[in-house]
Amino acid sequence: MAVVLHLGLLPILSGVQNVMIQILEAIEADGYEIKVATAPDGPLIAEIEKRGWKHIPIPSLVREINPLKDWQAARELAKILKEEKVDILHTHSSKTGLLGRMVGRSVKVPTIIHTVHGYPFHKYQNKILYAFYVLAEMWAGKFCDYLVSVNAEDAELAHSLLKIPQHKIKFIPNGAVALERREILQKEEIIIGTMSRFWKQKNMLKTIQIAIKSCELTNNLKFIFVGDGEDLAKCQELVAEAKLEKRIILPGWSSEKEKWLNMFDIFILYSLWEGLPLSILEAMSYGLPIIASDIKGNRELVDSTNGFLIKVEAEQKLLDLLVNLDEQRDKLIEMGIGSFNKVAHTYSMDYFNKNYRKLYKEIGK
């Protein structure tokens, strides 16, 4: 029985970790022995163990760049890969993707896969840091057998910018299950929601600021932003200062996706950069129209048939859209149907599972 180890960074339950679980569930029926290694202490671990898979903590693994801890993490990972006799190493996230590919090749793991959930380089970095990450990804690309991109633009960048051979690149978009579509916009109040981490990438501070302005300009909007992270406290402070706690709800992190998504009429994600956001896909599977930033990843999921794409710099345009949503109820209902149909026909879990099982079977040949 081949041993598969998935390497991630934080043991939380955000998009990357949920995609990891989906991949492992897809290949489990094909007889692999499944193991997962991440930093210790987090809700992901319970989900791993609940499925009967082995979780291996790496205590020195941290999100920040820390030369001493990173060196220790590399040594711990090398030991794990040898002791567990890993046949296939599958890495996720930028830092563990770089570390895992390097260490995996050094200890001669037979096959190494890396799934790109969005590159570490983006336009909000200074030029030196951007160039550093590009070179790091070019270098790491030499150490894996397959690089899987969740969106078409990143797949193209892998070849054109990172110079990874075309035969190594696979394009497998994330998937979701199309559920029973529900009716939306049945009340006068329009509920706009999201489920997201409160940190720079997700642009939650700016989203909150625009939500506050929209509430000040119209009375029929309510926002529910589910999640936690380093920017949550500041967001709570902004809402409290505006005295809008009853209209902009910040309940913190929750695992009850169904509960919250069934409350929303519209889903919003005004992030700065993405891979292919699972949160949008899940919202689409509930038949929700989408408001999203016009960035790589988002624009593969959202178009005029199921939502609105707003450039990150066009804050006034987003505010105008929110304030005038009541005038577009019929259009929004049609967009919700469009979201549901997209998941059912283009981003189904059947397609996702089929493609990852096919990739793993190619490895066994």
C-alpha positions as CSV (number, residue, x, y, z in Angstrom):
1,M,0.0,0.0,0.0
2,A,1.5,3.3,-1.1
3,V,1.9,5.9,1.7
4,V,0.7,9.4,0.9
5,L,1.6,12.4,3.1
6,H,-0.1,15.8,2.6
7,L,2.0,18.6,4.0
8,G,0.2,21.8,5.0
9,L,1.1,24.8,7.2
10,L,-1.6,25.8,9.7
11,P,-4.1,23.2,11.1
12,I,-7.0,25.5,10.6
13,L,-10.1,24.9,8.5
14,S,-9.9,27.5,5.7
15,G,-10.0,27.0,1.9
16,V,-6.6,25.3,1.5
17,Q,-7.2,22.8,4.3
18,N,-10.7,21.9,3.1
19,V,-9.4,21.3,-0.5
20,M,-6.7,19.1,1.1
21,I,-9.4,17.0,2.8
22,Q,-11.4,16.8,-0.5
23,I,-8.3,15.4,-2.3
24,L,-7.7,12.8,0.3
25,E,-11.3,11.8,0.4
26,A,-11.1,11.4,-3.4
27,I,-8.1,9.1,-3.4
28,E,-8.8,7.1,-0.2
29,A,-11.0,4.6,-2.1
30,D,-8.0,3.7,-4.2
31,G,-6.1,2.1,-1.3
32,Y,-3.6,4.7,-0.2
33,E,-2.3,4.9,3.4
34,I,-3.0,8.5,4.3
35,K,-1.1,10.8,6.6
36,V,-1.1,14.6,7.1
37,A,1.6,16.8,8.6
38,T,1.1,20.4,9.8
39,A,1.9,22.7,12.7
40,P,0.3,21.4,15.9
41,D,-3.0,22.4,17.6
42,G,-5.9,23.4,15.5
43,P,-9.4,22.2,14.3
44,L,-8.0,20.5,11.2
45,I,-6.5,17.8,13.3
46,A,-9.8,16.6,14.6
47,E,-11.1,16.4,11.1
48,I,-8.1,14.4,10.0
49,E,-8.4,11.9,12.9
50,K,-12.1,11.6,12.5
51,R,-11.5,10.1,9.1
52,G,-9.1,7.6,10.5
53,W,-6.0,9.3,9.0
54,K,-2.8,9.9,10.8
55,H,-1.8,13.4,11.8
56,I,1.8,14.2,12.4
57,P,2.6,17.5,14.1
58,I,5.7,19.6,13.2
59,P,6.2,21.8,16.2
60,S,8.7,24.2,14.6
61,L,6.5,24.9,11.6
62,V,5.4,28.5,11.7
63,R,3.8,30.9,9.2
64,E,6.5,33.6,9.5
65,I,9.9,33.3,8.0
66,N,12.2,32.3,10.8
67,P,15.6,30.8,9.7
68,L,16.1,28.9,12.9
69,K,12.6,27.4,13.1
70,D,12.5,26.8,9.4
71,W,15.8,24.8,9.6
72,Q,14.3,22.8,12.5
73,A,11.1,22.2,10.5
74,A,13.1,21.0,7.5
75,R,15.0,18.5,9.8
76,E,11.7,17.3,11.4
77,L,10.1,16.9,8.0
78,A,13.1,14.9,6.6
79,K,12.8,12.6,9.6
80,I,9.1,12.1,9.1
81,L,9.4,11.4,5.4
82,K,12.0,8.7,6.1
83,E,10.3,7.1,9.1
84,E,6.9,7.0,7.5
85,K,8.3,5.6,4.3
86,V,6.4,8.2,2.2
87,D,5.9,7.3,-1.4
88,I,3.9,10.4,-2.5
89,L,4.5,13.8,-0.9
90,H,1.7,16.3,-1.7
91,T,2.4,19.9,-0.5
92,H,0.0,22.8,0.0
93,S,0.5,26.6,0.8
94,S,3.5,28.6,-0.3
95,K,5.9,28.1,2.6
96,T,5.3,24.4,3.1
97,G,5.3,24.0,-0.7
98,L,8.8,25.4,-0.9
99,L,10.1,23.6,2.2
100,G,8.4,20.3,1.3
101,R,9.5,20.1,-2.3
102,M,13.1,20.8,-1.3
103,V,13.2,18.4,1.6
104,G,11.2,15.7,-0.2
105,R,13.7,15.7,-3.1
106,S,16.7,15.7,-0.7
107,V,15.5,12.5,1.0
108,K,14.5,10.9,-2.3
109,V,10.7,10.7,-1.9
110,P,9.7,8.9,-5.1
111,T,6.9,11.4,-6.2
112,I,6.3,15.0,-5.2
113,I,3.1,17.0,-6.0
114,H,2.5,20.6,-5.2
115,T,-1.0,22.2,-5.4
116,V,-0.8,26.0,-6.0
117,H,-3.6,27.7,-4.1
118,G,-2.3,31.1,-5.2
119,Y,1.4,32.1,-5.6
120,P,3.2,33.9,-2.8
121,F,4.1,36.8,-5.2
122,H,1.5,39.5,-5.9
123,K,1.3,43.1,-6.9
124,Y,1.0,44.4,-3.3
125,Q,4.6,43.5,-2.5
126,N,7.7,45.6,-3.1
127,K,9.7,44.6,-6.2
128,I,12.5,42.9,-4.2
129,L,10.2,40.7,-2.3
130,Y,8.2,39.9,-5.5
131,A,11.4,38.9,-7.3
132,F,12.5,36.8,-4.4
133,Y,9.3,34.8,-4.4
134,V,9.3,34.4,-8.1
135,L,12.9,33.0,-8.0
136,A,12.0,30.8,-5.0
137,E,9.0,29.3,-6.9
138,M,11.1,28.8,-10.1
139,W,13.7,26.9,-7.9
140,A,11.1,24.8,-6.1
141,G,9.4,23.9,-9.4
142,K,12.5,21.9,-10.2
143,F,11.9,19.6,-7.2
144,C,8.4,18.4,-7.9
145,D,7.0,15.9,-10.4
146,Y,3.7,17.6,-10.8
147,L,2.4,21.2,-10.1
148,V,-1.3,21.4,-9.8
149,S,-2.9,24.8,-10.4
150,V,-6.5,25.6,-9.2
151,N,-7.0,28.3,-11.8
152,A,-6.1,28.7,-15.5
153,E,-4.1,31.9,-15.1
154,D,-1.7,30.4,-12.5
155,A,-1.3,27.3,-14.7
156,E,-0.2,29.6,-17.5
157,L,2.2,31.5,-15.2
158,A,3.8,28.3,-14.1
159,H,5.0,27.8,-17.7
160,S,5.5,31.3,-18.9
161,L,7.0,32.9,-15.8
162,L,8.3,30.1,-13.6
163,K,9.6,28.0,-16.6
164,I,8.1,24.8,-15.4
165,P,7.9,22.2,-18.2
166,Q,4.3,21.9,-19.6
167,H,4.2,18.2,-18.9
168,K,4.5,18.8,-15.2
169,I,1.6,21.2,-15.0
170,K,-1.9,20.1,-14.3
171,F,-5.0,22.3,-14.1
172,I,-7.6,21.0,-11.6
173,P,-10.1,23.6,-10.4
174,N,-11.6,23.3,-6.9
175,G,-15.0,21.7,-6.7
176,A,-18.2,21.9,-4.6
177,V,-21.4,19.9,-4.3
178,A,-24.4,21.6,-5.9
179,L,-27.0,21.5,-3.1
180,E,-30.8,22.0,-3.3
181,R,-31.1,25.6,-4.4
182,R,-33.1,27.8,-2.0
183,E,-35.0,31.0,-2.7
184,I,-33.2,34.2,-1.9
185,L,-34.3,37.8,-1.3
186,Q,-37.6,36.9,0.2
187,K,-37.6,39.8,2.7
188,E,-37.2,43.5,2.5
189,E,-33.9,43.3,4.3
190,I,-31.0,42.1,2.0
191,I,-28.4,40.0,3.9
192,I,-24.9,40.2,2.4
193,G,-22.4,37.7,3.9
194,T,-19.0,36.1,3.8
195,M,-17.0,33.4,5.5
196,S,-13.4,34.4,5.5
197,R,-10.2,34.9,7.4
198,F,-9.7,38.4,8.7
199,W,-6.2,39.2,7.3
200,K,-4.6,41.2,4.6
201,Q,-5.3,38.9,1.7
202,K,-9.0,38.9,2.2
203,N,-9.1,42.8,2.5
204,M,-11.6,42.6,5.3
205,L,-10.8,46.0,6.8
206,K,-11.7,47.7,3.5
207,T,-14.8,45.5,3.1
208,I,-16.0,46.6,6.6
209,Q,-15.4,50.2,5.8
210,I,-17.5,50.0,2.7
211,A,-20.2,48.1,4.5
212,I,-20.3,50.9,7.1
213,K,-20.7,53.5,4.5
214,S,-23.4,51.6,2.7
215,C,-25.4,51.1,5.9
216,E,-25.2,54.9,6.5
217,L,-26.7,55.5,3.0
218,T,-29.5,52.9,3.0
219,N,-31.6,51.1,5.6
220,N,-32.3,47.7,4.0
221,L,-28.8,46.2,4.1
222,K,-27.4,43.8,6.7
223,F,-24.0,42.3,6.7
224,I,-22.8,39.1,8.4
225,F,-19.0,38.5,8.2
226,V,-18.1,35.1,9.6
227,G,-14.5,34.3,10.5
228,D,-11.5,35.3,12.6
229,G,-7.9,36.4,12.2
230,E,-5.5,39.2,13.0
231,D,-7.8,42.0,11.6
232,L,-11.0,40.9,13.4
233,A,-10.4,43.1,16.5
234,K,-9.9,46.2,14.3
235,C,-13.0,45.4,12.3
236,Q,-15.0,45.0,15.5
237,E,-13.7,48.4,16.6
238,L,-14.7,50.1,13.4
239,V,-18.2,48.7,13.6
240,A,-18.6,49.7,17.2
241,E,-17.4,53.2,16.5
242,A,-20.1,53.5,13.8
243,K,-22.7,52.1,16.2
244,L,-23.7,49.5,13.6
245,E,-23.3,46.3,15.6
246,K,-26.9,45.2,14.8
247,R,-26.5,45.6,11.1
248,I,-22.9,44.4,10.7
249,I,-22.6,41.2,12.5
250,L,-19.1,39.7,13.3
251,P,-19.8,36.3,15.0
252,G,-16.2,35.1,14.8
253,W,-15.1,31.7,13.4
254,S,-17.7,29.0,12.9
255,S,-17.7,25.5,11.4
256,E,-21.5,25.8,10.7
257,K,-21.2,26.7,7.0
258,E,-24.7,25.5,6.2
259,K,-26.3,27.7,8.9
260,W,-24.7,30.9,7.7
261,L,-24.9,30.3,3.9
262,N,-28.6,29.7,4.3
263,M,-29.0,33.1,5.9
264,F,-27.2,35.0,3.1
265,D,-28.9,36.5,0.1
266,I,-25.6,37.6,-1.5
267,F,-22.0,36.5,-0.9
268,I,-19.2,39.0,-1.0
269,L,-15.4,38.4,-1.2
270,Y,-13.4,41.6,-2.0
271,S,-10.0,40.0,-1.6
272,L,-6.7,41.2,-2.9
273,W,-5.4,37.9,-4.3
274,E,-6.7,34.4,-4.6
275,G,-6.1,30.9,-6.0
276,L,-9.6,29.6,-6.7
277,P,-11.6,30.5,-3.5
278,L,-13.5,27.6,-2.1
279,S,-15.7,30.0,-0.2
280,I,-17.1,31.5,-3.4
281,L,-17.7,28.0,-4.8
282,E,-19.5,26.9,-1.7
283,A,-21.7,30.0,-1.8
284,M,-22.4,29.3,-5.5
285,S,-23.5,25.8,-4.5
286,Y,-26.2,27.3,-2.3
287,G,-27.5,29.4,-5.3
288,L,-26.1,32.7,-4.1
289,P,-25.2,35.6,-6.4
290,I,-21.6,36.8,-5.9
291,I,-19.9,40.1,-5.4
292,A,-16.2,39.7,-5.8
293,S,-13.0,41.6,-6.5
294,D,-11.9,41.4,-10.2
295,I,-8.8,39.4,-9.6
296,K,-7.2,36.1,-10.8
297,G,-9.2,33.2,-9.5
298,N,-12.4,35.2,-8.7
299,R,-12.9,36.0,-12.3
300,E,-12.8,32.3,-13.3
301,L,-15.8,31.7,-11.0
302,V,-17.8,35.0,-11.4
303,D,-19.1,36.7,-14.5
304,S,-22.3,38.6,-15.5
305,T,-24.4,35.4,-15.3
306,N,-23.8,34.9,-11.6
307,G,-22.6,38.1,-10.0
308,F,-20.5,41.3,-10.1
309,L,-16.8,41.7,-10.5
310,I,-15.4,45.0,-9.0
311,K,-11.8,46.1,-9.3
312,V,-10.1,46.4,-6.0
313,E,-9.3,50.1,-6.6
314,A,-13.0,50.8,-7.5
315,E,-14.3,51.2,-4.0
316,Q,-16.9,53.8,-5.0
317,K,-18.3,51.4,-7.6
318,L,-18.7,48.7,-4.9
319,L,-20.4,51.2,-2.6
320,D,-22.8,52.3,-5.4
321,L,-23.6,48.7,-6.2
322,L,-24.4,47.8,-2.6
323,V,-26.5,50.9,-2.0
324,N,-28.6,50.1,-5.1
325,L,-29.0,46.4,-4.7
326,D,-32.7,46.7,-3.9
327,E,-33.3,47.9,-7.5
328,Q,-31.8,44.7,-8.9
329,R,-33.7,42.0,-7.1
330,D,-34.9,40.1,-10.2
331,K,-31.4,40.2,-11.7
332,L,-29.9,38.9,-8.4
333,I,-32.3,36.0,-8.3
334,E,-31.3,35.1,-11.9
335,M,-27.6,35.4,-10.9
336,G,-28.2,33.0,-8.0
337,I,-29.6,30.4,-10.4
338,G,-26.5,31.0,-12.6
339,S,-24.2,30.3,-9.6
340,F,-26.0,27.0,-8.9
341,N,-25.8,25.9,-12.5
342,K,-22.1,26.8,-12.8
343,V,-21.2,24.5,-9.8
344,A,-23.4,21.7,-11.1
345,H,-22.0,21.8,-14.7
346,T,-18.4,23.1,-14.4
347,Y,-17.1,22.9,-10.8
348,S,-18.7,19.7,-9.6
349,M,-17.0,17.5,-7.0
350,D,-17.3,14.6,-9.4
351,Y,-15.1,16.4,-11.8
352,F,-12.6,17.4,-9.1
353,N,-12.5,13.8,-7.7
354,K,-12.1,12.2,-11.1
355,N,-9.1,14.5,-12.0
356,Y,-7.2,13.9,-8.7
357,R,-7.8,10.2,-8.9
358,K,-6.5,10.2,-12.5
359,L,-3.4,12.2,-11.4
360,Y,-2.6,9.7,-8.6
361,K,-3.2,6.7,-10.9
362,E,-0.7,8.3,-13.4
363,I,1.9,8.3,-10.7
364,G,1.4,4.6,-10.1
365,K,2.1,3.7,-13.7
